Amino acid sequence: MGFFSFIGSLIYYLIKTPLCLVWWIVTLIFHPVTLLVALITLYIYYTSSTEKSDIPFISKLAPVSKPPVVPSAAKNRGKK
């Protein structure tokens, strides 16, 4: 019985350890203090740089597609 309990606990820890590592990394990255420090760092970076570059927004980076212009049917109504 001892061998099978060893295999069972080995399988348990092989499954548990990566999940615990992922949870630890996620909480380390997304910790509120870490996010606050990252925001302060970005603020200092953008306000202290010599060349004032605008923060890129998605709307500026997205391609603009213009719909085709269809002549209005109301203009041509009644003309012969």
C-alpha positions, 0 to 999 in steps of 0.5 A: 500500500505504501508504494501506491500512496507514494504514487498518488501523492506524487501525482497530486503534487505534480498537479498541484505544484504548477497550479500553485506556481501559476497562482503565485505569479499571477498574484505577484504580477496583478497585485494592487501595489504592483499595478500602482507602481506601474501606473506611477512609473508610466506617469513619470515616464510620460511627463518627464521625457523631453519629447512630448509623445502622445499616448497611443490610443487604439482608435488612432492605430485602427485602420479607418474604413469608409463605406462606399458613397451611394447616391441618394434615391431621393435626389433622382425621384421625379426627374426624367 
